[in-house]
């Protein structure tokens, strides 16, 4: 392969399957800390404002992770320049993670400057693509507006007083999304590697599931009782069933669907499913992590705080709703999605409605039963389809 795009590591021909590199795996470690910081904000009895702050503070680093993941997918070179850029992004995101507890207060400037730094990293990764030959060349205005312009505005927001600062963050993020949505796959200097994209998103799901396990262990350590142990055991079964269901069915479906897509269709699919909808998938798991931690700590109480139940059961309802949206995006018929999505959303909401009369262990048991039932249904459906295809063969 000749030309600037070859030197930059952009591949336009058919590629061998690739996997996450050591740099990507090291980079992900900062999101372990970020997930812990964000989930901790929902411990106890969070109210609507706490949930709103959680989502607002989670979206910028998630958005940056997706942007950097796509960049790593397209630009596969392993140079000192790229390593330094990614390590600097890691440092900036670590600063954002440290600022999370007071990001709506005294540490807002650090949070904003951290995000501004990551946009400069993105500019550094994409700028060489502005020098590629046609048709791979990226127009200069795109990285200048999408990366540099955003970085400048986020940096300026560090000195803007509250509450105007937060309105400015929302406006800049909205502008970034509009630029991405209007691009519709144009100006992408190469072809996305579908397998790598699915793997990277799956690894991120592992991170948030890992935070859930950590929350269970640390909460049980803080409240070493029989009731807490029972709740923690139920919580582990819940997380194990979520893992099993996601990687046997959700991730596999994504790999097959992404693998069958080409060109702009693949880009749009990755943008919608990995970029937007998995924000809600991972946010839901982080909510459940917080709810489980509180359930273990309050295992000896008559019932859980309503906010904790919303974190746990509402998180599961959001998880199923996000997967239903993904299924629709994959082109699944409404009836086949509704069979599992409607009870998957309704049962957790019913648990919320009756939570004032349910002991903590019973709340976790009911939520766990729904997830395990969902897993068994998916496995039954898969076996039924395999039998049907075998009979037809």
TORGUNU-942544 format. One record per residue (C-alpha): residue in three letters; x, y, z; chain. Coordinates in Angstrom, 3 decimals, m for minus. Each point is the difference from the previous one (the first is absolute). Layout:
BEGIN
<node r="ALA" u="X" v="Y" w="Z" c="A"/>
...
! end
This chain:
BEGIN
<node r="UNK" u="0.000" v="0.000" w="0.000" c="A"/>
<node r="UNK" u="1.481" v="3.338" w="m1.048" c="A"/>
<node r="UNK" u="m0.650" v="3.619" w="0.856" c="A"/>
<node r="UNK" u="m0.546" v="2.044" w="3.153" c="A"/>
<node r="UNK" u="m2.926" v="m2.094" w="1.132" c="A"/>
<node r="UNK" u="2.206" v="m3.083" w="0.095" c="A"/>
<node r="UNK" u="2.624" v="1.798" w="2.081" c="A"/>
<node r="UNK" u="m2.687" v="1.103" w="2.422" c="A"/>
<node r="UNK" u="m1.235" v="m3.547" w="0.412" c="A"/>
<node r="UNK" u="m3.333" v="0.465" w="m1.767" c="A"/>
<node r="UNK" u="m0.981" v="m3.132" w="m1.846" c="A"/>
<node r="UNK" u="m2.311" v="0.032" w="m2.972" c="A"/>
<node r="UNK" u="0.335" v="m3.654" w="m1.037" c="A"/>
<node r="UNK" u="m1.402" v="m3.059" w="1.734" c="A"/>
<node r="UNK" u="1.663" v="m0.364" w="3.397" c="A"/>
<node r="UNK" u="0.852" v="m2.895" w="2.234" c="A"/>
<node r="UNK" u="m2.048" v="m0.096" w="3.229" c="A"/>
<node r="UNK" u="1.622" v="2.195" w="2.630" c="A"/>
<node r="UNK" u="m0.338" v="0.318" w="3.718" c="A"/>
<node r="UNK" u="0.462" v="2.696" w="2.587" c="A"/>
<node r="UNK" u="3.640" v="0.934" w="0.465" c="A"/>
<node r="UNK" u="1.897" v="0.403" w="3.258" c="A"/>
<node r="UNK" u="m0.308" v="3.778" w="m0.210" c="A"/>
<node r="UNK" u="m3.793" v="m0.216" w="m0.292" c="A"/>
<node r="UNK" u="m0.206" v="m2.374" w="2.957" c="A"/>
<node r="UNK" u="2.225" v="2.255" w="2.115" c="A"/>
<node r="UNK" u="m2.068" v="3.002" w="m1.063" c="A"/>
<node r="UNK" u="m3.186" v="m1.718" w="1.187" c="A"/>
<node r="UNK" u="1.331" v="m0.151" w="3.562" c="A"/>
<node r="UNK" u="m0.871" v="3.650" w="0.523" c="A"/>
<node r="UNK" u="m3.629" v="m0.886" w="m0.649" c="A"/>
<node r="UNK" u="0.106" v="m2.499" w="2.847" c="A"/>
<node r="UNK" u="0.654" v="2.945" w="2.320" c="A"/>
<node r="UNK" u="m2.556" v="2.146" w="m1.806" c="A"/>
<node r="UNK" u="m2.685" v="m2.677" w="0.289" c="A"/>
<node r="UNK" u="0.657" v="m0.312" w="3.739" c="A"/>
<node r="UNK" u="m0.209" v="3.754" w="0.521" c="A"/>
<node r="UNK" u="m3.231" v="0.359" w="m1.946" c="A"/>
<node r="UNK" u="m1.728" v="m3.018" w="1.517" c="A"/>
<node r="UNK" u="0.917" v="1.144" w="3.512" c="A"/>
<node r="UNK" u="m2.008" v="3.188" w="m0.570" c="A"/>
<node r="UNK" u="m3.167" v="m2.135" w="m0.072" c="A"/>
<node r="UNK" u="0.606" v="m1.922" w="3.238" c="A"/>
<node r="UNK" u="m2.579" v="0.396" w="2.744" c="A"/>
<node r="UNK" u="m3.231" v="1.739" w="m0.941" c="A"/>
<node r="UNK" u="0.599" v="2.002" w="m3.191" c="A"/>
<node r="UNK" u="m2.663" v="2.415" w="m1.159" c="A"/>
<node r="UNK" u="m0.914" v="1.171" w="m3.495" c="A"/>
<node r="UNK" u="2.700" v="2.660" w="0.097" c="A"/>
<node r="UNK" u="2.653" v="m2.598" w="0.853" c="A"/>
<node r="UNK" u="m1.039" v="m2.150" w="m2.958" c="A"/>
<node r="UNK" u="0.030" v="3.021" w="m2.303" c="A"/>
<node r="UNK" u="3.507" v="0.988" w="1.163" c="A"/>
<node r="UNK" u="1.187" v="m3.578" w="m0.422" c="A"/>
<node r="UNK" u="m1.155" v="m0.139" w="m3.630" c="A"/>
<node r="UNK" u="1.302" v="3.498" w="m0.737" c="A"/>
<node r="UNK" u="3.454" v="m0.752" w="1.411" c="A"/>
<node r="UNK" u="0.180" v="m3.463" w="m1.534" c="A"/>
<node r="UNK" u="m0.761" v="1.012" w="m3.587" c="A"/>
<node r="UNK" u="3.108" v="2.137" w="m0.774" c="A"/>
<node r="UNK" u="2.578" v="m2.674" w="0.959" c="A"/>
<node r="UNK" u="m2.101" v="m2.698" w="m1.680" c="A"/>
<node r="UNK" u="m0.239" v="2.164" w="m3.116" c="A"/>
<node r="UNK" u="3.764" v="0.454" w="0.015" c="A"/>
<node r="UNK" u="0.587" v="m3.746" w="0.469" c="A"/>
<node r="UNK" u="m2.099" v="m0.728" w="m3.069" c="A"/>
<node r="UNK" u="1.779" v="2.674" w="m2.037" c="A"/>
<node r="UNK" u="3.426" v="m1.293" w="0.967" c="A"/>
<node r="UNK" u="m1.076" v="m3.602" w="m0.617" c="A"/>
<node r="UNK" u="m1.120" v="0.859" w="m3.533" c="A"/>
<node r="UNK" u="3.288" v="1.838" w="m0.548" c="A"/>
<node r="UNK" u="1.980" v="m3.035" w="1.181" c="A"/>
<node r="UNK" u="m2.135" v="m2.155" w="m2.285" c="A"/>
<node r="UNK" u="0.775" v="2.101" w="m3.076" c="A"/>
<node r="UNK" u="3.599" v="1.016" w="0.745" c="A"/>
<node r="UNK" u="1.788" v="m3.188" w="0.944" c="A"/>
<node r="UNK" u="3.592" v="1.229" w="0.060" c="A"/>
<node r="UNK" u="2.058" v="m0.556" w="3.132" c="A"/>
<node r="UNK" u="2.247" v="3.056" w="0.158" c="A"/>
<node r="UNK" u="1.474" v="1.969" w="2.871" c="A"/>
<node r="UNK" u="m2.179" v="2.937" w="m1.036" c="A"/>
<node r="UNK" u="m3.211" v="m1.996" w="0.282" c="A"/>
<node r="UNK" u="1.073" v="m1.554" w="3.299" c="A"/>
<node r="UNK" u="0.744" v="3.402" w="1.512" c="A"/>
<node r="UNK" u="m3.329" v="1.375" w="m1.196" c="A"/>
<node r="UNK" u="m1.947" v="m2.903" w="1.516" c="A"/>
<node r="UNK" u="1.943" v="0.186" w="3.265" c="A"/>
<node r="UNK" u="m0.754" v="3.722" w="0.219" c="A"/>
<node r="UNK" u="m3.681" v="m0.767" w="m0.609" c="A"/>
<node r="UNK" u="0.197" v="m2.529" w="2.818" c="A"/>
<node r="UNK" u="1.433" v="2.662" w="2.307" c="A"/>
<node r="UNK" u="m2.763" v="2.450" w="m0.949" c="A"/>
<node r="UNK" u="m2.700" v="m2.586" w="0.637" c="A"/>
<node r="UNK" u="1.585" v="m0.873" w="3.341" c="A"/>
<node r="UNK" u="m0.308" v="3.686" w="0.928" c="A"/>
<node r="UNK" u="m3.679" v="m0.130" w="m0.980" c="A"/>
<node r="UNK" u="m0.498" v="m3.105" w="2.140" c="A"/>
<node r="UNK" u="1.601" v="1.689" w="2.995" c="A"/>
<node r="UNK" u="m2.232" v="3.038" w="m0.534" c="A"/>
<node r="UNK" u="m3.273" v="m1.981" w="m0.178" c="A"/>
<node r="UNK" u="m0.985" v="0.307" w="3.716" c="A"/>
<node r="UNK" u="0.040" v="3.811" w="m0.237" c="A"/>
<node r="UNK" u="m0.372" v="0.454" w="m3.761" c="A"/>
<node r="UNK" u="m3.150" v="2.027" w="0.597" c="A"/>
<node r="UNK" u="1.889" v="2.163" w="2.478" c="A"/>
<node r="UNK" u="3.610" v="0.799" w="0.847" c="A"/>
<node r="UNK" u="1.535" v="m2.482" w="m2.463" c="A"/>
<node r="UNK" u="m2.032" v="1.012" w="m3.027" c="A"/>
<node r="UNK" u="2.960" v="1.824" w="m1.558" c="A"/>
<node r="UNK" u="2.212" v="m3.104" w="0.270" c="A"/>
<node r="UNK" u="m2.739" v="m2.124" w="m1.579" c="A"/>
<node r="UNK" u="m0.388" v="2.472" w="m2.884" c="A"/>
<node r="UNK" u="3.751" v="0.359" w="m0.615" c="A"/>
<node r="UNK" u="0.391" v="m3.788" w="0.065" c="A"/>
<node r="UNK" u="m2.577" v="m0.382" w="m2.727" c="A"/>
<node r="UNK" u="1.558" v="2.858" w="m1.994" c="A"/>
<node r="UNK" u="3.309" v="m1.886" w="0.097" c="A"/>
<node r="UNK" u="m1.583" v="m3.138" w="m1.432" c="A"/>
<node r="UNK" u="m1.433" v="1.992" w="m2.914" c="A"/>
<node r="UNK" u="3.536" v="1.195" w="m0.801" c="A"/>
<node r="UNK" u="1.122" v="m3.637" w="m0.002" c="A"/>
<node r="UNK" u="m2.756" v="m0.770" w="m2.469" c="A"/>
<node r="UNK" u="1.195" v="2.879" w="m2.174" c="A"/>
<node r="UNK" u="3.510" v="m1.447" w="0.034" c="A"/>
<node r="UNK" u="m1.268" v="m3.425" w="m1.055" c="A"/>
<node r="UNK" u="m2.152" v="1.293" w="m2.871" c="A"/>
<node r="UNK" u="2.100" v="2.848" w="m1.376" c="A"/>
<node r="UNK" u="2.314" v="m2.223" w="m2.122" c="A"/>
<node r="UNK" u="m3.131" v="m1.216" w="m1.838" c="A"/>
<node r="UNK" u="m0.467" v="3.522" w="m1.377" c="A"/>
<node r="UNK" u="3.092" v="m0.623" w="m2.135" c="A"/>
<node r="UNK" u="m1.097" v="m3.311" w="m1.521" c="A"/>
<node r="UNK" u="m0.640" v="m0.194" w="m3.755" c="A"/>
<node r="UNK" u="m3.588" v="m0.023" w="m1.215" c="A"/>
<node r="UNK" u="m2.419" v="m1.626" w="0.709" c="A"/>
<node r="UNK" u="1.424" v="m0.746" w="3.446" c="A"/>
<node r="UNK" u="0.823" v="3.592" w="0.895" c="A"/>
<node r="UNK" u="m1.913" v="1.481" w="2.918" c="A"/>
<node r="UNK" u="m1.023" v="3.661" w="m0.464" c="A"/>
<node r="UNK" u="2.000" v="2.188" w="2.372" c="A"/>
<node r="UNK" u="m3.073" v="1.744" w="1.325" c="A"/>
<node r="UNK" u="m1.262" v="m3.236" w="1.554" c="A"/>
<node r="UNK" u="2.835" v="m0.636" w="2.491" c="A"/>
<node r="UNK" u="0.374" v="3.754" w="0.512" c="A"/>
<node r="UNK" u="m3.664" v="0.361" w="0.919" c="A"/>
<node r="UNK" u="m0.662" v="m3.392" w="1.586" c="A"/>
<node r="UNK" u="3.250" v="m0.187" w="1.997" c="A"/>
<node r="UNK" u="1.766" v="3.369" w="0.305" c="A"/>
<node r="UNK" u="m3.134" v="2.137" w="0.158" c="A"/>
<node r="UNK" u="m1.481" v="m2.265" w="2.651" c="A"/>
<node r="UNK" u="3.257" v="0.021" w="1.988" c="A"/>
<node r="UNK" u="0.111" v="3.795" w="0.036" c="A"/>
<node r="UNK" u="m3.615" v="0.310" w="1.141" c="A"/>
<node r="UNK" u="0.442" v="m2.575" w="2.768" c="A"/>
<node r="UNK" u="3.136" v="1.798" w="1.162" c="A"/>
<node r="UNK" u="m1.853" v="3.332" w="0.029" c="A"/>
<node r="UNK" u="m2.819" v="m1.588" w="2.020" c="A"/>
<node r="UNK" u="2.483" v="m0.527" w="2.849" c="A"/>
<node r="UNK" u="m0.215" v="3.728" w="0.790" c="A"/>
<node r="UNK" u="m3.722" v="0.402" w="m0.713" c="A"/>
<node r="UNK" u="m2.037" v="0.211" w="3.244" c="A"/>
<node r="UNK" u="m2.703" v="m2.503" w="0.875" c="A"/>
<node r="UNK" u="m2.638" v="m0.776" w="m1.135" c="A"/>
<node r="UNK" u="0.955" v="1.402" w="m3.412" c="A"/>
<node r="UNK" u="2.994" v="m2.338" w="m0.116" c="A"/>
<node r="UNK" u="m2.211" v="m3.083" w="m0.092" c="A"/>
<node r="UNK" u="m2.215" v="1.433" w="m2.703" c="A"/>
<node r="UNK" u="3.164" v="0.629" w="m2.001" c="A"/>
<node r="UNK" u="1.098" v="m3.625" w="0.448" c="A"/>
<node r="UNK" u="m3.371" v="m1.238" w="m1.215" c="A"/>
<node r="UNK" u="0.060" v="2.333" w="m3.014" c="A"/>
<node r="UNK" u="3.502" v="m1.056" w="m1.048" c="A"/>
<node r="UNK" u="m0.813" v="m3.702" w="0.360" c="A"/>
<node r="UNK" u="m3.145" v="0.528" w="m2.057" c="A"/>
<node r="UNK" u="2.054" v="1.747" w="m2.693" c="A"/>
<node r="UNK" u="2.447" v="m2.922" w="m0.039" c="A"/>
<node r="UNK" u="m2.846" v="m2.460" w="m0.487" c="A"/>
<node r="UNK" u="m1.532" v="2.111" w="m2.766" c="A"/>
<node r="UNK" u="3.328" v="0.044" w="m1.843" c="A"/>
<node r="UNK" u="0.234" v="m3.772" w="0.330" c="A"/>
<node r="UNK" u="m3.583" v="m0.612" w="m1.073" c="A"/>
<node r="UNK" u="0.249" v="2.275" w="m3.028" c="A"/>
<node r="UNK" u="3.217" v="m1.712" w="m1.145" c="A"/>
<node r="UNK" u="m1.902" v="m3.304" w="m0.500" c="A"/>
<node r="UNK" u="3.209" v="m1.877" w="m0.686" c="A"/>
<node r="UNK" u="1.461" v="2.513" w="m2.422" c="A"/>
<node r="UNK" u="3.641" v="0.870" w="0.461" c="A"/>
<node r="UNK" u="0.882" v="m3.209" w="1.865" c="A"/>
<node r="UNK" u="3.538" v="m0.771" w="m1.201" c="A"/>
<node r="UNK" u="m0.301" v="m3.770" w="m0.259" c="A"/>
<node r="UNK" u="m2.198" v="m2.911" w="0.962" c="A"/>
<node r="UNK" u="m1.046" v="m0.811" w="3.530" c="A"/>
<node r="UNK" u="1.089" v="m3.400" w="1.280" c="A"/>
<node r="UNK" u="m3.299" v="m1.461" w="1.227" c="A"/>
<node r="UNK" u="1.531" v="m2.720" w="2.152" c="A"/>
<node r="UNK" u="2.326" v="2.420" w="1.764" c="A"/>
<node r="UNK" u="m2.875" v="2.396" w="0.674" c="A"/>
<node r="UNK" u="m2.194" v="m2.713" w="1.535" c="A"/>
<node r="UNK" u="2.901" v="m1.241" w="2.109" c="A"/>
<node r="UNK" u="0.826" v="3.472" w="1.331" c="A"/>
<node r="UNK" u="m3.603" v="0.690" w="1.003" c="A"/>
<node r="UNK" u="m0.176" v="m3.438" w="1.624" c="A"/>
<node r="UNK" u="3.142" v="0.761" w="1.989" c="A"/>
<node r="UNK" u="m1.607" v="3.198" w="1.241" c="A"/>
<node r="UNK" u="m3.063" v="m1.968" w="1.119" c="A"/>
<node r="UNK" u="2.391" v="m2.248" w="1.937" c="A"/>
<node r="UNK" u="1.365" v="3.125" w="1.719" c="A"/>
<node r="UNK" u="m3.419" v="1.090" w="1.276" c="A"/>
<node r="UNK" u="m0.899" v="m3.561" w="1.009" c="A"/>
<node r="UNK" u="3.316" v="m0.112" w="1.841" c="A"/>
<node r="UNK" u="m0.919" v="3.158" w="1.889" c="A"/>
<node r="UNK" u="m3.205" v="m1.775" w="1.050" c="A"/>
<node r="UNK" u="2.000" v="m2.930" w="1.390" c="A"/>
<node r="UNK" u="2.321" v="2.397" w="1.848" c="A"/>
<node r="UNK" u="m3.016" v="1.781" w="1.478" c="A"/>
<node r="UNK" u="m1.369" v="m3.313" w="1.290" c="A"/>
<node r="UNK" u="3.307" v="m1.010" w="1.577" c="A"/>
<node r="UNK" u="0.714" v="3.339" w="1.669" c="A"/>
<node r="UNK" u="m3.556" v="0.302" w="1.311" c="A"/>
<node r="UNK" u="0.092" v="m3.516" w="1.429" c="A"/>
<node r="UNK" u="3.323" v="0.815" w="1.628" c="A"/>
<node r="UNK" u="m1.606" v="3.027" w="1.653" c="A"/>
<node r="UNK" u="m3.027" v="m2.013" w="1.236" c="A"/>
<node r="UNK" u="1.199" v="m3.539" w="0.731" c="A"/>
<node r="UNK" u="m3.339" v="m1.612" w="0.917" c="A"/>
<node r="UNK" u="m2.008" v="m2.997" w="m1.152" c="A"/>
<node r="UNK" u="m2.707" v="2.141" w="m1.578" c="A"/>
<node r="UNK" u="2.575" v="2.080" w="m1.852" c="A"/>
<node r="UNK" u="1.672" v="m3.180" w="m1.247" c="A"/>
<node r="UNK" u="m3.326" v="m1.294" w="m1.356" c="A"/>
<node r="UNK" u="m0.659" v="3.266" w="m1.837" c="A"/>
<node r="UNK" u="3.565" v="0.025" w="m1.350" c="A"/>
<node r="UNK" u="m0.390" v="m3.587" w="m1.227" c="A"/>
<node r="UNK" u="m3.251" v="0.872" w="m1.770" c="A"/>
<node r="UNK" u="1.688" v="3.059" w="m1.476" c="A"/>
<node r="UNK" u="2.836" v="m2.115" w="m1.344" c="A"/>
<node r="UNK" u="m2.496" v="m2.358" w="m1.667" c="A"/>
<node r="UNK" u="m1.652" v="3.069" w="m1.540" c="A"/>
<node r="UNK" u="3.300" v="1.282" w="m1.405" c="A"/>
<node r="UNK" u="1.004" v="m3.452" w="m1.236" c="A"/>
<node r="UNK" u="m3.310" v="m0.337" w="m1.854" c="A"/>
<node r="UNK" u="0.433" v="3.460" w="m1.529" c="A"/>
<node r="UNK" u="3.496" v="m0.936" w="m1.172" c="A"/>
<node r="UNK" u="m1.207" v="m3.318" w="m1.421" c="A"/>
<node r="UNK" u="m2.919" v="1.573" w="m1.811" c="A"/>
<node r="UNK" u="1.999" v="2.926" w="m1.404" c="A"/>
<node r="UNK" u="2.936" v="m1.966" w="m1.365" c="A"/>
<node r="UNK" u="m1.904" v="m3.056" w="m1.192" c="A"/>
<node r="UNK" u="m2.761" v="1.949" w="m1.724" c="A"/>
<node r="UNK" u="0.430" v="3.786" w="m0.089" c="A"/>
<node r="UNK" u="3.667" v="0.052" w="m0.975" c="A"/>
<node r="UNK" u="m0.409" v="m2.904" w="m2.420" c="A"/>
<node r="UNK" u="m2.944" v="1.691" w="m1.716" c="A"/>
<node r="UNK" u="2.039" v="3.202" w="m0.312" c="A"/>
<node r="UNK" u="2.953" v="m1.864" w="m1.494" c="A"/>
<node r="UNK" u="m2.206" v="m1.698" w="m2.596" c="A"/>
<node r="UNK" u="m1.890" v="3.185" w="m0.895" c="A"/>
<node r="UNK" u="3.111" v="2.174" w="m0.135" c="A"/>
<node r="UNK" u="1.819" v="m2.649" w="m2.009" c="A"/>
<node r="UNK" u="m2.719" v="m0.004" w="m2.649" c="A"/>
<node r="UNK" u="m0.013" v="3.798" w="m0.357" c="A"/>
<node r="UNK" u="2.249" v="1.865" w="m2.432" c="A"/>
<node r="UNK" u="1.239" v="3.530" w="m0.554" c="A"/>
<node r="UNK" u="m2.286" v="2.760" w="1.185" c="A"/>
<node r="UNK" u="m2.534" v="m2.498" w="1.399" c="A"/>
<node r="UNK" u="2.667" v="m1.400" w="2.318" c="A"/>
<node r="UNK" u="0.988" v="3.491" w="1.128" c="A"/>
<node r="UNK" u="m3.606" v="0.990" w="0.734" c="A"/>
<node r="UNK" u="m0.620" v="m3.272" w="1.836" c="A"/>
<node r="UNK" u="3.105" v="0.455" w="2.136" c="A"/>
<node r="UNK" u="m0.916" v="3.616" w="0.705" c="A"/>
<node r="UNK" u="m3.530" v="m0.821" w="1.135" c="A"/>
<node r="UNK" u="0.576" v="m3.270" w="1.871" c="A"/>
<node r="UNK" u="3.501" v="0.438" w="1.427" c="A"/>
<node r="UNK" u="0.008" v="3.773" w="0.317" c="A"/>
<node r="UNK" u="m3.482" v="0.948" w="1.153" c="A"/>
<node r="UNK" u="m1.924" v="m3.053" w="1.210" c="A"/>
<node r="UNK" u="2.832" v="m1.604" w="1.952" c="A"/>
<node r="UNK" u="0.228" v="3.166" w="2.049" c="A"/>
<node r="UNK" u="m3.334" v="m1.037" w="1.526" c="A"/>
<node r="UNK" u="1.045" v="m3.665" w="0.283" c="A"/>
<node r="UNK" u="3.128" v="0.849" w="1.984" c="A"/>
<node r="UNK" u="m1.679" v="2.774" w="2.008" c="A"/>
<node r="UNK" u="m2.679" v="m2.507" w="1.015" c="A"/>
<node r="UNK" u="2.605" v="m2.464" w="1.270" c="A"/>
<node r="UNK" u="1.708" v="2.741" w="2.029" c="A"/>
<node r="UNK" u="m3.372" v="0.886" w="1.536" c="A"/>
<node r="UNK" u="m0.545" v="m3.652" w="0.897" c="A"/>
<node r="UNK" u="3.484" v="m0.130" w="1.561" c="A"/>
<node r="UNK" u="m0.939" v="2.854" w="2.323" c="A"/>
<node r="UNK" u="m3.365" v="m1.558" w="0.830" c="A"/>
<node r="UNK" u="1.579" v="m3.364" w="0.793" c="A"/>
<node r="UNK" u="2.585" v="1.625" w="2.254" c="A"/>
<node r="UNK" u="m2.727" v="1.758" w="1.965" c="A"/>
<node r="UNK" u="m2.063" v="m3.218" w="0.180" c="A"/>
<node r="UNK" u="2.929" v="m1.839" w="1.588" c="A"/>
<node r="UNK" u="0.719" v="2.822" w="2.451" c="A"/>
<node r="UNK" u="m3.707" v="0.306" w="0.959" c="A"/>
<node r="UNK" u="m0.704" v="m3.748" w="0.014" c="A"/>
<node r="UNK" u="m1.115" v="0.151" w="3.626" c="A"/>
<node r="UNK" u="m2.559" v="2.770" w="m0.569" c="A"/>
<node r="UNK" u="m3.721" v="m0.522" w="m0.501" c="A"/>
<node r="UNK" u="0.178" v="1.333" w="m3.549" c="A"/>
<node r="UNK" u="2.324" v="1.855" w="m2.329" c="A"/>
<node r="UNK" u="m0.072" v="3.758" w="m0.587" c="A"/>
<node r="UNK" u="m2.115" v="0.826" w="m3.035" c="A"/>
<node r="UNK" u="2.983" v="1.545" w="m1.789" c="A"/>
<node r="UNK" u="2.024" v="m3.212" w="0.399" c="A"/>
<node r="UNK" u="m2.868" v="m2.037" w="m1.444" c="A"/>
<node r="UNK" u="m0.184" v="2.360" w="m2.962" c="A"/>
<node r="UNK" u="3.752" v="m0.421" w="m0.520" c="A"/>
<node r="UNK" u="m0.288" v="m3.788" w="0.052" c="A"/>
<node r="UNK" u="m3.400" v="m0.767" w="m1.532" c="A"/>
<node r="UNK" u="m0.206" v="3.153" w="m2.095" c="A"/>
<node r="UNK" u="3.511" v="m0.733" w="m1.239" c="A"/>
<node r="UNK" u="m1.105" v="m3.438" w="m1.155" c="A"/>
<node r="UNK" u="m3.058" v="1.474" w="m1.748" c="A"/>
<node r="UNK" u="2.289" v="2.466" w="m1.794" c="A"/>
<node r="UNK" u="2.372" v="m2.848" w="m0.912" c="A"/>
<node r="UNK" u="m2.801" v="m1.981" w="m1.653" c="A"/>
<node r="UNK" u="m1.402" v="3.121" w="m1.705" c="A"/>
<node r="UNK" u="3.424" v="0.786" w="m1.482" c="A"/>
<node r="UNK" u="0.374" v="m3.565" w="m1.284" c="A"/>
<node r="UNK" u="m3.496" v="0.196" w="m1.496" c="A"/>
<node r="UNK" u="1.044" v="3.143" w="m1.869" c="A"/>
<node r="UNK" u="3.132" v="m1.800" w="m1.202" c="A"/>
<node r="UNK" u="m2.105" v="m2.919" w="m1.213" c="A"/>
<node r="UNK" u="m2.243" v="2.381" w="m1.950" c="A"/>
<node r="UNK" u="3.108" v="1.647" w="m1.485" c="A"/>
<node r="UNK" u="1.150" v="m3.451" w="m1.097" c="A"/>
<node r="UNK" u="m3.297" v="m0.387" w="m1.835" c="A"/>
<node r="UNK" u="m1.681" v="m2.482" w="2.342" c="A"/>
<node r="UNK" u="m3.825" v="m0.159" w="m0.296" c="A"/>
<node r="UNK" u="m1.984" v="1.745" w="2.729" c="A"/>
<node r="UNK" u="m1.802" v="m3.152" w="1.163" c="A"/>
<node r="UNK" u="3.207" v="m1.969" w="0.619" c="A"/>
<node r="UNK" u="1.473" v="2.915" w="1.969" c="A"/>
<node r="UNK" u="m3.150" v="0.698" w="2.034" c="A"/>
<node r="UNK" u="m0.131" v="m3.597" w="1.305" c="A"/>
<node r="UNK" u="3.048" v="0.583" w="2.190" c="A"/>
<node r="UNK" u="0.210" v="3.809" w="0.133" c="A"/>
<node r="UNK" u="m3.472" v="0.659" w="1.450" c="A"/>
<node r="UNK" u="0.376" v="m2.306" w="3.030" c="A"/>
<node r="UNK" u="3.660" v="1.003" w="0.287" c="A"/>
<node r="UNK" u="m1.054" v="3.621" w="0.489" c="A"/>
<node r="UNK" u="m3.311" v="m0.564" w="1.810" c="A"/>
<node r="UNK" u="1.176" v="m2.429" w="2.699" c="A"/>
<node r="UNK" u="2.729" v="2.291" w="1.404" c="A"/>
<node r="UNK" u="m2.443" v="2.926" w="m0.004" c="A"/>
<node r="UNK" u="m2.511" v="m2.117" w="1.935" c="A"/>
<node r="UNK" u="2.744" v="m0.767" w="2.510" c="A"/>
<node r="UNK" u="0.555" v="3.748" w="0.406" c="A"/>
<node r="UNK" u="m3.720" v="0.516" w="0.565" c="A"/>
<node r="UNK" u="m0.135" v="m2.598" w="2.767" c="A"/>
<node r="UNK" u="3.439" v="0.571" w="1.493" c="A"/>
<node r="UNK" u="m1.326" v="1.645" w="3.195" c="A"/>
<node r="UNK" u="m1.396" v="m3.403" w="0.974" c="A"/>
<node r="UNK" u="2.991" v="m2.124" w="m1.102" c="A"/>
<node r="UNK" u="3.075" v="m0.917" w="1.997" c="A"/>
<node r="UNK" u="3.345" v="0.797" w="m1.679" c="A"/>
<node r="UNK" u="0.741" v="m3.663" w="m0.691" c="A"/>
<node r="UNK" u="m3.392" v="m0.436" w="m1.635" c="A"/>
<node r="UNK" u="0.523" v="3.021" w="m2.273" c="A"/>
<node r="UNK" u="3.309" v="m1.442" w="m1.187" c="A"/>
<node r="UNK" u="m1.515" v="m3.489" w="m0.313" c="A"/>
<node r="UNK" u="m2.835" v="1.240" w="m2.246" c="A"/>
<node r="UNK" u="2.381" v="1.985" w="m2.201" c="A"/>
<node r="UNK" u="2.374" v="m2.953" w="m0.219" c="A"/>
<node r="UNK" u="m2.851" v="m2.358" w="m0.872" c="A"/>
<node r="UNK" u="m0.988" v="2.236" w="m2.912" c="A"/>
<node r="UNK" u="3.559" v="0.063" w="m1.378" c="A"/>
<node r="UNK" u="0.440" v="m3.765" w="0.397" c="A"/>
<node r="UNK" u="m3.399" v="m0.573" w="m1.616" c="A"/>
<node r="UNK" u="1.020" v="2.263" w="m2.867" c="A"/>
<node r="UNK" u="3.174" v="m2.039" w="m0.468" c="A"/>
<node r="UNK" u="m1.883" v="m3.322" w="m0.030" c="A"/>
<node r="UNK" u="m2.503" v="1.386" w="m2.492" c="A"/>
<node r="UNK" u="2.795" v="1.117" w="m2.315" c="A"/>
<node r="UNK" u="1.697" v="m3.383" w="0.231" c="A"/>
<node r="UNK" u="m3.306" v="m1.794" w="m0.649" c="A"/>
<node r="UNK" u="m0.695" v="2.206" w="m2.997" c="A"/>
<node r="UNK" u="3.478" v="m0.628" w="m1.388" c="A"/>
<node r="UNK" u="m0.366" v="m3.756" w="0.432" c="A"/>
<node r="UNK" u="m3.437" v="0.092" w="m1.628" c="A"/>
<node r="UNK" u="1.413" v="1.847" w="m3.013" c="A"/>
<node r="UNK" u="2.923" v="m2.421" w="m0.272" c="A"/>
<node r="UNK" u="m2.428" v="m2.939" w="0.018" c="A"/>
<node r="UNK" u="m2.173" v="1.677" w="m2.609" c="A"/>
<node r="UNK" u="2.949" v="0.671" w="m2.308" c="A"/>
<node r="UNK" u="1.246" v="m3.590" w="0.505" c="A"/>
<node r="UNK" u="m3.418" v="m1.406" w="m0.943" c="A"/>
<node r="UNK" u="m0.077" v="2.184" w="m3.087" c="A"/>
<node r="UNK" u="3.469" v="m1.172" w="m0.982" c="A"/>
! end
